[in-house]
Amino acid sequence: MTDHSRRRNPDAGTIRRAALVLPALAIVCSVLFGVGPAAGSSGNAPPTVVLASAAKQGCGVAVGPGSTTLSLHIGGHTRTVIVHIPTGYTAKTKVPLVLNMHGSGSTAAEQELFSGMDVESDAAGFIVAYPQGLIRSGHGFDWNVPGVPLLGGAAPPKNAANDMQFLSLLVAVLQQRYCVNPSRIYATGFSGGARMTSQLACEYSNIFAAVAPVSGLRRPTPCDSIRSVPIVAFHGTGDSVDPYNGHGQAYWTYSVPQAERYWASQDECSTHAATSNPDPGVTLTTYSRCGGGAVVELYTITGEGHEWPDGPKLKKSVTRLLGPQSTAVNADAVMWAFFMAHKLP
């Protein structure tokens, strides 16, 4: 398997099929999904989800702020998703949605705490959902990334749930439940969740406006994205789990800078990157002039380990994106500013 294939130019039939994806997901979702009570609660069998019309999906139904655990049923599997509704949510105005995937061997609840994204959600007014994998790994779970071995090199179980299908359908379910702006749906994730995020950029580039892999940027092969996907990635040079220079696990062969170059090629960007140092210890590499106004950015944090980066090292980057009035100093704020600069056409 090579790592060099470029995005195919879609034919008219591909574009037409892509335009039908969300409506098709809505139909499938109404058949396959049931939304039940949170884990540990009692109740009757969950009802079938019936999606609202495109004009009224989730809007007008008031929901209080805070985090709620949902149990979603698809293809014989019960899936766990934590959804955080921001302070000030009214269900009258469509708001952005971010999927935030945990790393290998972790959980949705741990990712919510680890990334700290609820704080940015409340400040900026977007919904963040933390889905959970199903492949048991230690005290947590792994994702079934298509064609990618698990941590340690084993293949996913043959009966493993189709997580790509789950995540794409999850978007449709959340649009049915909440007032979501379909042009502003984004994905991020850590480590194994970052590899899942990279896969979503390839397979569902018509759903996710931009993505932000943290400590796990890859460019899947094949990658049949139908548009250039804006990408901002974060990685530490001291990462011993997914080494910055590659040569790690079976899924981690090439380096992070090479992954960025592959995506720059995928997105039809300029061949030369601009490099800056927004703060001591931080190098920002940017490929611009990409197709459709996309951009590919990589924040390299010197000495950072396998972490979700935050702190004053990224303050200047946030100022560059949001303006001098910003006081945010973490990766969540950086990626959110990046997301706000990109939406689906």
N, C-alpha and C positions, 0 to 999 in steps of 0.2 A: 504494500500500500504506500503510495507516494504522498507527499505533503505539499505538492506544488500545483495541483489543478486549479485553474481559474474558474470563476463563475461563468456558467454558460449564458449566452444571450437567449432569453426566453422567446419562444415563438408566440404567435397570437393565441394559440390554444392554451398555452401555459398561463398567459396573463389572464385569460378569461377564467380559467380554473381557480387561479389565485383570488380573483375578485369575488368568487363564490365561497371562499373558505369559511368566513365567519357565519354567514347564514347557514351553511351546512353544519357547522359545529353546533349552532343553536338547535337544529333539528335533532342531531345525534344526542345532544345533551339532554333534551327533554325525554328521550327514550332510556338512556343509560344511567343517568344520575338520579340519586335521591339525596336530599339533604336532611340529615338527622340531628339529634341532639348531640351536645358535646360529650366527649368521652367521660364515662362515669355517671352520666345522668340517665334517668329513666324516661320511657315514652314508648308509644306504639311504633309500628313499622314506619319508616320515613316516607313522606309523600314523594311522588314523582315531580321533578322540577319542570315547570312549564315556563319557557322563556317569554318575556314580554316582547312587544314589538320593538323594532330598532329605535323608534322615536321616543319610547317611554321606558327603556330598559333601566330598571332599578331606581329611576328618578321619582321623587314624590313620596317615597317611603322613608320616614324619619328613622334614623338609627343613632343611638347614643355613641359618644366617643369611647375609645378604649379598645382592648384586645378581646377577641372572642374565638374560641376553638370550634371549628366546624368538622363534622364527619361527612364525607362525600363518598357515595357509592358508585363505582364504575367498573364494569367488566368483571363483577364478582369480587372486587377488592374494596375495602373500606379505607379511604384516604383521610389523613389528618391535615388540616390547614388552619393556621392561626391568622386571623385578619385583624389588622389594627386600623380603626377608624379615627381620623385626626380630630382634634379639638376644633370646633367651629363648623363641622360638616353639617350641611342642611338638607342634602338630597335634592336641592333645587338647581344647583349648578353642577355640571359634569366636571369631575376632578380626575387627575391622573392616577394611574395604578402602577405599582411596582411589585413584581414577583421577586422574592429574596430567598435563594436556595441555600440550605445548609451544606457543610462539607461532609466528606465521607466519615461514617461512624458517629455522626452527630444527629441532632433532632431539630424540629422547627422551633421549639421553645428555646433551645440553646442558641440558635441562630438569631432569634429576636434579641436576646441579651448580648450576644457576642458582637453583632453589628451595631447595636444601639440605634437602629434606624427609626424607631418610634419617635425619638426626639425630633429628628428632621421632618418626619411625617406631620407631627403636630405643628411645627413651625411653618412649614411650607404648604400644608393642606392637601397632601396626597394620601391615598390609601396604600398600605403596604401589606402584602400577603406572604406568609411564610409556609410554603408547602413542605411536606415531609416524604422522604423516600420510603420504600417498602422492603428493601433487601437488608435483612438483619446483619449488623456489623458491630460487635462489641455491645456497648450500651445503647448504640444508636442505629442508624440506617445508612445505606449507600443508594446512589442513583443508578438506574439502568441507562447508561449513556450508550447509544447505538454503536456497536462495533468496538467498544472500548473496555478493556479488562478492568477489574476492580483493584483496589489497593491490595498489593501482594501478588497480583498477576493472574488470579483466577478469573474465569469467565463468569458473567452473570448467570444465575440459575435459568434453566431453559423455560421454566414457568414464570419467570419474573414479569411483573406488570410492565406494560408499555408506558414509560414515564413521559415520553414525548407527547403521546396522545393525551395523557392525564393533564399535563401542564397547558396544552393548547385548549382543552375543554374547560379547564379551570378558569381560564380567562372568560369564556362564555358564561359560566355559572356566576362569576363575580359581577359581570355586566348585568346579569339578570337581577342580582340581589342589591347592587349598589349603583349609584349614579356616576358611571365611569365615562371618561372621555376616550372614545375609541382611537383617536389620533395620538393619544399620549399614554401608551402602555409600554412599560419598560421591564427589563429583567436584569438582575444581578445575582451573584452567588459567590461562595467562598470555596476554593479548592475543588473538590468534586462537584460542588454546585456551580463553580465557575466554568468547569468543562461542560456542564449541562447548559449553562448560559450561552457558551460558545456554539453549542449545537442548535439551540433555539434560534440564534441569529442566522444560521444556515437554512433551517427547515421552515421557519415561520417569520421570515423577514417582512411579510405583509401584515403581521400582527404586532410585532415589537418594533417600536420606533427607534430605539437605541438600546445598547446593552453595556454592562460594566462588570466584566469578570475580575475578581479579586483573588490573587495568588493562584491562578489557574488558567490563564489565557491559552487557548488552543485555536487552530483553524482546522475544523473537521474535514475529512476527505471521504467521500465527495462532499462538496458544499454547493448546493443548488439554490442559493439565495436568488431572488428575482429582483432585488434592488441592492444598492450599496448601503450597508448598515453602519451607522455611526457607532464607534466603539471607544470606550475609555477603560483602560486596564491599570491595575495597581499590582506591583510585585516588589518584594524585598530581595536585595542581593544576598542576604544571609539565610534565605529559605532553604532548609535542609530536607523538607518533604517534597516540594516541587522545585528543584534547584534552578536558580535563575539562568544558569548556563546549560541547562538540559542534563542528559545522561542520568536520569533517575529511574523511576518505575517504568514498566512496559508501556504505559500510556504517556510517558514523559521523556521523549527522545531529544527533540530539538529545543533550543533555548527560547526564552521569552522574547528577546529582540527579534529572533527569527519568526516567532509566531506573529509579532506585530507586522513584520515585512510581508508575511503571507496574507494577512488581512488587508494590508495596503494594496497588494496586487489584486486580491479578491474584490476590493471596493474601487478598483481602477483609479487609484490615487497617483499623485506625483511620485516619481521614483526616488526622490531625495527627501530626507526628513529634516525638519527644523529641530534644533536642540536648544533647550534653555535650562536654566537652574532657578526655578521659582523660589527656592529657599536652600540654605545649606543642607547638603545631604539628599537633595531631591533633584533628579534629572527628568525633565519632561521632553519626550520625543514625539513629534507631531508630523503625521503625513496628511497633507491637505490637497485641495483641488481634486477631490474624489468625485465619483459619479453621484449625481443627485444632491450635491451639497454636503455629503458625508465627510467625516474626518476620523482619523484613527490616532488615538493618543495613548501613550504609555508613561505612567509615573513610576520611575525606578527609585526606590528608597534605600539608600546605602545602609547596609547592616541590618535592615529589618528582617525578621524571621518570617515564619509561616503565620502571618497575622492579618487582621483587618486594620489597615493603617489609619491612625488618627493623630491628633495633636498638632502643635504649632508648625511642624514641618510643611504642612500643606496650606498654611494661612494665606500666603501670597497667591497661590493658585486660585483659591476661593475669591480673593479680591479681584484677580484678573477676570474671573467669570461673572461675578455678581456686582462688582463695584466696591469702592472703598468703604461704603457704609456697612458691609458685611462683617459680622463678628464670628461667623462659623469657622472652625479650625479642624474639621475632620473629613475623612474620605467620603462620608455620606453626603456632606455639603458639596464637595467637589463634583461627585457624580450627579447629584441632583441639579447643579448648575449646568452641567453638560447635557443632562436630559432635557432641561428646559430650552436649550438651544436647538433641539431637534424634535420634530414630530412627523408623523406620517403625512404624506401629501394628501 
